[in-house]
Amino acid sequence: MASTITKTVLLAGTASAAFAAQGWGQELEGYYALDPLYFEQLDGLAGAADRATSMYVSGRELEHARTGDLKDLFSGIASVSVGGAIPVAQKIFVNGVDMLNLGVVVDGTAQNNRTFHHATANAIDPGLLEEVRVDATVSPADAGPYALAGSVVMETVDPERLLDEGRNFGGNVRLSYGDNGETFQRALTLAGRTGGLSVLGYAKRATGEDYVTGDGDTMGGTAADLDSLLGKIAYESESGHRIEFSGQQLRDDTLRQYRANFGGDDSDLRTYDTTRTSYSLRYENTAATGLWDPSAHLGYSESDIIVEEPYDSNGLSWTKSATLMNTFNLATGTVNAGYDWRERFGEYDSPAFDEYQTEQSVTHGLFAQARLQPTDALGLSFGARYDWQEFEGVTGEEVSHSGASGNLSATYAVTNELTLRGGVSSVFGGIDIEDNYTYWEFLPPFDYGTLDPSRARNASLGLDWERGRLKLGGELFITQIDNARGGTDNFDFESRGFNIGASYGWDSGFARFTLSKSDTRIDGDRSDSYDQLDFGAPLGTVMAFEIDQETGVDGLNVGGGIDAALDYEMPSGLEDLEGYTVVNAYAEYVPPQLDNITVRASVDNLFDTEYADRATYGSDYVGFTTLKEPGRTFSLTVVGRF
């Protein structure tokens, strides 16, 4: 049966099912596509103490999200909530903390370019991703600056992953159609190699109409109109020296709600022209094993949101990044040490109204992170960094700040089945670039000298228990961000709660359950979602359940999941948040004689539930029209590999 399981994973695993290569098949033996353990094994630092709370997106989730969105990508991880319903508005929260406060990188390039608070700063096409990892709460020093409450690490598809051993050209074509919104997606991926040189190209187009909610209402401004591109070229010598360049772009240009993350009909729409681009240039030596193991990275990411009506608004923000690092490979672990640099820029331009303002910051950092295994039972990870920040505001005023950061994580195997884990960190945040659509609020007499640099304090404490194919785990967590920036003022933000999870695999299937509860506060008090904007959201308790099962019919798998939230009582004067339960189901078939073809039929929101995801803005306001999720949606996806 193990070979059947392996075949299932090979066909549904990740980037365009390129895992049919011989070496990958051996690594997958015995693991199911829904089990994130496979991707944990791909992480070169898996098992390090600072990875103890890391969450890996599984191959099944990656594959299903390729014709979906970020909500589909994180569907099995309750501690990662995605609200907003459409890509341009989707915002991500980890343990109740907005991802703007985490270190977010794609192919090593820093993201989080803030522009308009009614649109996302992290619109990403899951179709071009092959690995996704979330490091919640405590980040290591080598995660870079601004990793206040954790990190999110994404890697795009490598051309080598698409090619079977002995083949120099290949790819896949992916077509899907969803009846609710008549959304049609088509994507093509091509990869080739010769000698040590490999190249990849990816293009996707999604079009459609406004979708209908569970109550049968048309949600205006939700039609799909998205273009996504990825190009990657890499060269690796026989001695392991590898240099890689990648570039990607995502564009969404169509009518949205006046405020894109709000709900409503089609009576108040305007065009949002949004473009995100990201470039990465990396060097590493994949064969290095000693004390000299250098790597280098240069990156640029940009977010451009143009809303012509009614103020001729042009919001541009970008981040330039660079990292020079050496890994000292020791007998008991590794030490990463190096230098990193970030330059962040935000610009609001309205020629028709003679408005032009900018904010800019430059941060230099030195860091070192040790990951050691002193004994078979004890794992340690500890590190420190020091950052120097220079900040220039819209008034031309310049301020400078600097600060140290430190972290410590540990794991201890009490028995072969039980492991205890915990971590703490204190992170210097400096002054963050603000939403450039609000720069006009900061003009004189505003004094940037009144803003204090932020600092985050994090802690987690948990355990993992494993017996056979049953795994149980969980942790308590707390994140406190002191002197968080809210425009022209400072405030203190806090998120605390707990996560629990369980998974069980059997010969022909796998199931996983996760639950996360978080409570967020501003200056010590529970508050509404507006006061928490860009830092957190009132999420309460959310749950996710997934199951995947072979049917006994060769090549046919069925499965599904549940997305749920419990009722959450809000402070006086606000609307309590109602709970919901949403059921999804699918069947996937790989013809035994045509194992390069996959056909998947699915139904999302099977019982036509009317709801807005708990992470969607505004549910706590009386009479507010939230951006509801789609009602029942039947979809058909066909993937062909060559």
N, C-alpha and C positions, 0 to 999 in steps of 0.2 A: 504493500500500500504506500510505502514511503516514496517510491518512484512516481506514483500517481499524484501525490501531494506536491512533489517537486515540479512535475509538469504543470500543475495548476498554477504554481507560483511563477514559473517561467512565462506563462501566458498572460498573467495578470499583474505581474510585479511592478515594474516601474517604467521609466522612459521608453515607451514604445516597445515594451517587451523584448528588449535587447538582451535579456539575461539568459538567452539560450546558449550563450558561449559556454564552453566546457567548464572552465574554471568556476564560473558563477554557479553553474548547476551543482557542482560539488559543495560549494559553500551553503547552498540552500537546502541540502538534504535534510529532511525531517522537519522543516519549518513551513508554516502555512502562510498564505499571502496576507492574511489579516494580522499576523503577528509582527509587531514592529521590531522584534529581536533581530531580524535579518539586517535592518538598516543600522541597528546598534552595532552589529559586527563590522559593518563597513567603516564606522568611525574609528580612526586610528587611536583616539584617546578614550575609547569605551572602557569602562571599568575604573577610570580615574575617579577620585572622590568627588570632584566638582561636577561629574556627570551623573551623580546618583539621583538627582531630581530631573534629569533631562528626559524629554518626551520626544519620541521619534514617530513621524508619520509612517504608517505601514504602506506596503506596496499596493494593497487593495485600495486604500484610500487615495493614494496618488493616482492610480489608474482611473478610478471613478471621477476624480476631480478634473481630469483633463478636458472633459466636456462640461464641467461645472464651474465652480468659483471657489473662493477661499473658505466659504462656509463648508463646502464639501470636503476640502482639503483637511480641515481640522475636525471633521464630524465625529471622530471617535475619541476626542480628547476634551472632556468637559471643562477642564481648567483653562482651555483656550476658547473664548467666545468670540463669534464674528457676527456683528450686527450691521444692518444696512441694506440687505436684500439684493442690491445691484452692485457690480464691481466698482463703479465710480464713488459709491457712498459707503463701502464696507470698511468698518473699523474693527480692529482686533484688540482683544483684551486678554492678558495672561494673569491669572490669579487676581482678577479685578482691576489690573493696572493697564492703562492704555499703552499700546505698543510703541508710542512715541517716546516712552521712557525706558525702552529697552534698546540694546545694541542690535540693530537689524542690518544684516549683510546679505547680499546676493553675489555669489562668486567672489566673496571677500570684499565687495564694494559696499561702503556704508550707504544706507538709505535714509528714511525718515525726513524727507524734505517737506516742511510745513508750508502750506499755501492758504487754503480756504477751509475753515473749520466745518463747513457743510459738505466737504468732500474728503475722501481718504488721502492720506499721505503715503499709502503703501498698496496701490493697485498693482497686483501681480497676476500674471496668467499662469495658473497651475500646469497648463499644458506643456510648458517648457522646463519644468522642474523634475529633478531625479532624486534629490535628497532634501529633507526638511527636518530640522531639529530645533526644539524649544528648550532653552536652559532657563528654568523658572527661578526667580527670586535672587539667587546669588550667582553673580558672574565672576569668572576669573579675570585676572589683570590683563591677560593677553586678548580679551574680548574687545579692547579698545575703549576710548572715552565715551561718555554718555550712556554706558550700559548700567543705568541706575538700578534697575530691578530685574535684570536678567538679559537674555539674548535670544534672538531668532536667527538661525543660520540656514540659508537656502543655497542649493547648488543646482545649476542648470545642467541639461543633458550633455554629457560628453560624447563625442562621436564614437569613441571606442566601445561604449556601452551598447551601441546600436548594431554592432557588427559581430557576427559569429566568427569564431576562430577560423582563419583561412579565407575569409571573405574580405574584399577591399571596397565593396560598395553595397549599400542597403538603405533601408528607410521604412517608412510607413505612411499610410494615408488613413485619416480618421474622419468619419462623417457621423453627425448626430442630428436628431430632430426631436424637439419637445413640443407637444401640442398646445400647452398653455403658454401663449405668447408666440406660438408658431416660430420658435427659435431654431434656426438652422446654422450649424457650425460645420466648418470644413477646415482641416489642417493637414499639412504635408511636411514631413521631415525627411531630409536626405543626408546621408553621411558617406564619407569616403576616406581612404587612407592609402598612402604609398610610402613604404619605408617607415620612418619615424614621424611623418607628417600626416595629420588627420584634420578633416574639416567637417562642419555640420551647418546645415541651414534649416530653419523652421519658419513656417508662415501659417497664420490662422486668421480666419474671418468668421465673425458671428453676427447674424442679423435676425431681426424679429419684430414683433409688435408688443404693445403693452400687455402684461399678463393680468389674470383675474385672480382675486383673493379667494379664500375659502368661503366667504359670504356671497361670492358671485359679483363683486364690484371690480370694475376695471381700475387698476392702479396706474394713473397717468404718469408718464415720464419714465417708464421702466423698460422700454423696448431695447433689445440688444442691438448695438452698432459698434462693434469692437474689432480692431485690427491689432495683431500681435506678431512681432518678428524677433528672431534670434539668429545670430551668426556666431560661429566659434571656430577658431583655428588653433591647433596645438602642434608642437614639435617636441618629441622626446628622443634623446640620443640613447645609444646602447648602454651608456654608463649611467643613465637615469636622470640626466639634466632635462627638465621639462619647462617650456615656456608656453603660455597660453593666453590668447586674447579672445574676449567675448564682448558682444554688443547686443543690446536688446531694446526694443521699443514697444510700447503699448499705447494705443490711441482710442479714445471714446469721444465721439463728436456727434451729439444729437440733442434733442429736446429732453430736458429733465425738469423736475419740479423747481419752482423758484429757488427753494433751498433744497439741494439735491438729496439730502438725507431725511427730509420730511415726506409725509404721505399726502395724498390728495388726488383729485381727478385731473382732467386735461384742461382746466379752465385757467391755470396760472403756470404756464410752462415757459422756459427760456433755454437757449442753447448753451450747454457747457462743452467747450472744446478743451479736452484734457489730454495731455501727452506726457508720458513718463519714459525716460531713457536712462540706461545704465551701461557703463563700460568698465571692463576689468582687464588688467594686464598683470599676469602672475609668473613668478619663477620659483621653482623648487627642485630639489634633487630627490627623486623617489627612491633611490638606492642608498642614500646616506644612512649610516648607522652609528657613527662615532660622535666625537665632540664638535665636529665642524659639519653643521647641517643647516645651511642658510636658506632663507626664503625672502622674497620681496614681492610687494604688491603696490600697484597704482590703480586708483579708481576714480570714477566720476559718475554721479547720478543727478538727475534733474527732474523736477516736476513743474509743468507749465499748465496753468488753468486760465483760460480766457472766457470771460462772461461779458459779452458786449452790452447786453441790456441789463439795467438802464444806465450804468455808469461807465461804460467803456473800460471795464476792469481787466487788467492783465497782471496775473500773479505768477512770478517766476521765482523758484528757489532751487539751489543746487548745493551739492557737497563734493568737495575734492578730498581724496584721502590717499595716504601712503603709509606703508608699514615695512620696516626692515627688521628681520628677526633671525635669531639663530637658536636652534634646538640642540641642547647638550644631552645626548643620549647616554644615560648612566646605567649601571647594573641594576639599580633599584627603581628606575623610572626616568623621567625627563625633566629638564628645566628649559623653559622658553624665556628668552630675554631679548629686548630690542627697543626700538623707537617707533612711535607713530605720530602722524600729523593729520589734522582735520581742518579744513576751511569750509565754513558754512556761510551761505549768502541767501538773503531774501529780498525781493524787490516787488513793489506795487507801482504800477504805471497806468495812468489814465490820461492819455493825451487830450481827450475832449474836455476834461475838467482840470487840466494843468496840474495834475498830481503826480509826484514821483518821490518815493521814499525807499530807503534801503536799511537793512540791518546786516551786520557781518561779524563773524567771530573766527579767530584762528587759535587752535589748540595744539600744543606740542606736548608729547608725553613720553616718559621712560617707564619701562615695565619689566617685571620678572615674575614668572609663575612656575612653581615646582609641583610636580605630580609624582609622588613617591609611594612605593609599596614596601615599608620597612619590614613587615612580617606577612605571612600568608593571610592573616586575619585582618590586619590593619592597613587601611589606605589613607593617605594624607594628600591634600592639595592646598597650597598656600601661596599667596603672592601679594605684590604691592606695585603701585604705580604712582607717579607724580606728574601732574598736569599743570601747564602754564597756559592761561587763556587771555587773549586780547579781544575786546568786544567794542564795536562801534555801532551806535544807535542811529535812529532816523534824524536826530538833532545834530549829528556830527560829533556828539560827545563820545570820548573814548574812556573805557575803564579796563583795569587789569585785575585778574584774580588768579590764584594758584592754590593747589591743595593736594594732599596725599590721599590715596585709597588703599585699602587692604582687605584681604579675604582669607578665610580659613574654612575648609571642608574636611570631613572625616567620615570614613565608613569602618565598621567593625563587625566581622562575622562572628556572632556569638556561637552559632552552631553551623553545620552544613546547610541548614534550612533557613535560619534567621539572621538577618543583617540589620544593624542599627546604622543610622546616618544622620548627619546634621551639618549645618554650615552657617556662617555669619559673614557679613561684609559691611564696610563703610565706604561710600563712593562719593567722590567730589564731582559735582555736576556743573559748576560754573553758572553762567547766565545763558539760557537757551534762546535761540532765535524764535521769534514769535510768528504767529499767523500773519502773513503779509497783507491779507485783506483787512486788517485792523490797524495798520500802521498810522493811519491818519489820526488815531486816538492818542498817539504818543508825541505829537508835535509840542513845541514849547507852550507852557513852561515846564514840561515833564523833565525830571532829573533822573538820569540813569544811575547816579550815585546812590539813590535811595534803594535800589535793588540789591539784595544780598545774594551771593552765590548759593546754589542749592547743594544739599548733601542728602544722600539716601542711606538709610540703615536697614539692613535686611537680616532675617534669620529664618531658618527652617529646621525642623526636627522630625524624623520619620523612621520607618522601618519597612523591610521587605521580607516576606516569607514565601518559600517555594517548596512544594512537595510534588514530585512527579511533574505532571503537566498543569498543575494548579499553582497560580501565582497570586499573592495578595500583597498590597502595599498601601502606603499613605503617608501623609506628612501634615504637620501644622506649619503655617507660614505667616510672616508679617513683613510688610514693607512700609517704611516711613520716609517720606521725602520732606525734609525741612526746607523752608524758604523756596518752595515751588513758585515759579513765575506765573502769575495770572495777569498778563498785560503790563500794567504799571505798578502792580502790588505783589507782595509776597504772601503766601499762606502755607500752612502745613497740611500735607495729605497723608492718609494712612489706608492701607488695605490689609486686612487680616482674615484668616480662615483656615480651612483644611481641605485636603484632597484625599480621596480613597479610590482604589482601583482593584479590579480582579480580572483575571483572564484564565481560560481553560481551553486546552486543545485536546482533540481526540483524533483517531486515525483518519477521519474523513471530514473534519471541521474544526472550527475555532470560534470562540466567543469572547467578548471583552466588555466590561462594564466600568465606567468611571463616573465619579460624582465630585463636584466641587462646590464649596460654599465660601463666599467672600462677603465681607462687610467693609464698606469704604466710608471714610470720614474726612471732613474738612475742618481744620482747627479744632479737632476733638469731637465734632458733632456730625451726626448723619445728615446728609444734605441731598438736594435735588441734582439731577443730571447736568444742569447747566453750570452749577458751581464746580462740578468735578470735571468739566470739559477739558480734554486733552490729558487728563491724569487718570481718571477712572470712571466707573459706571456702577450704579446700584444693581448688582446681579443676583444676590441671594444664592439660592441653591439651584444648580443646573446639573443635568445628568445626560449620559450618552450610553447607548447599548448597541453593539454590533454583533452579527453572527453570519458565518459563511459555512455552507454545507455542500459536500458532494452528494449527488443524488443516486449514484449507482449506475446511471446512464453515462456512458463514457463521454467525457467532455462537458457535461452539464453540471453547473453549480447554481445554487440558489442561496439567497441571503437577504438580509435587511438590517434595519436599525430603528432605534427610537431616540428622538431628541425631545427632552422634557425639561421643564422648569417648575418649581414649586411656587405657590403663592408667597409673596414677599410684602410684609407690612412696611409702609413708608412713614416718615415723620408726619405730624399733623399738618394739614393743609395741602398735602400731596395725594395723588391717586395711588392706592395700593396696587401692586403689580400682580396681575392674575397669572396663575400657572397654566401650562399647556402641555399636551402630549402629542407628538407628531410621529407617525409611523411611515417608514419607507421600505420598499421591497424591490428585489431584482432577480432576474434569472440571466445567466451568462452561459453561452454555448460555444465551444471550440470543436468544430467537426473533426473527428479522429483522422480522416484522410486529408484534411486541409487545416493543419494546425497553425498555419500562418494567418488564419481568419478568426476573428472573435466577434460574436454577435451578442449584444447585451440589451435586454428589455427591462425597463424599470418603471416604477410608479413612486413618485415622491408625494408626501402628504396624502397618504392613501385615503384617510377619512375626511379630507377637505376641511381641515381645521383652520379657523380664522385666527391669525396670531401675528405678532411682531416678535422677532427674536429678542430674547431678554437683553441682548447687548445693543439693540437699536435705540436710538435717542428718542426721548420724549414720552415714554409710556407712563411716567409718573406725574404728568400734568393733566388736570381735569379738562376734558373736551379736546385734547390735542389729537390731531390725526397723524398717527405714526405710519411709517413706511412698512406696510404689511408684507409678509412673505407670500409667495405664490400659493394658490390652492392646489388641488390635485393635478399632478402633471405626469402624463405618460411620455416616456422617451424611448427612442431606439437609437442605438449606437453600433456602428460597424467599423471594425479596425482591420486593415489589411497590411501585412508586413512582407517585405520583399528583400 
